[in-house]
């Protein structure tokens, strides 16, 4: 989820904490818990700082190790311990419990997004992306804002958040059922479907989809149960040659391939270099595919430039390539 929703969920957990008799009887502990749940609800995304290094590091590691099972345990202990240093008179067990729940909630609500997370590490490094809740869902965020405003105006926090989260759970179930129906429709209309990526829009009956068959890549939409194909590409195996082998060793290409499940590739040959592009098909926007990885290799088999990330025009891509040169 987005940062705003994660923080709002931290506030909501602080409201739930008022149902805990120990928290209810200790105002200092309640304040500590509120701080813990707000920080804990955002802590796994502290890896955003990796973007300061480069896109390759960020793409490979964002929502990776910081969302893993060991990290979830670590964040809960670290945050509650730091808070406890400032208020050692509070009950540490209950402070840790609510902070830990905030961290768990963060990871749990990231799993249904299209972006995905490596929440099951260290057991597997597979990206888990169920794709039935948007990274920013206006309905979920609005429900949290309603709950926060009601709490400020004097509503009983425990009852308020129970009611709101009951609605949110029903919403998650609805979205999950919708996604399953979309997958069923695609399998009914296309043969040899191997992989499907879905992403909901703000419209309840409109979804973006990208999927592979044994012969093609398809990109389109599902509107009111009807599949509408926007783009269709022949699915070509990647050449097993020295050019592609070298390309895969580049940090930007490697990061892209470790993250993107549905993509196509293309190669352009110029006078003194070759350019290989890998294009993620999940994020089509106004006929453009903004999430790419590109590598340029000269005739002496040396990597000249490479880049991975979001670009919305050819001019910006070329500027990025020149700026992020990656010689070996």
Secondary structure, DSSP 4 states (H G I P E B T S, - for coil): --HHHHHHHHHHHHHHGGGSHHHHT-HHHHHHHHHHHHHHHHHGGGGGGGGGT-HHHHHHHTTSGGGSHHHHHHHHHHHHHHHHHH-TTS-HHHHHHHHHHHHHHHHHHHHTSSS-B-TTTTT----B---SS-SS-HHHHHHHHHHHHHHHTT--HHHHHHHHHHHHHHHHHHHHHHHHHHHHHHHHHSSSEEEEEEEE-SSTTEEEEEEEESSEEEEEEEETTEEEEEEEEE--PPP-SHHHHHHHHSHHHHHHHHH-SSEEEEEEE-SSEEEEEEEESTTEETTEE-EEEEEEEETTS-EEEEEEEE-SSHHHHHHHHHHTB---
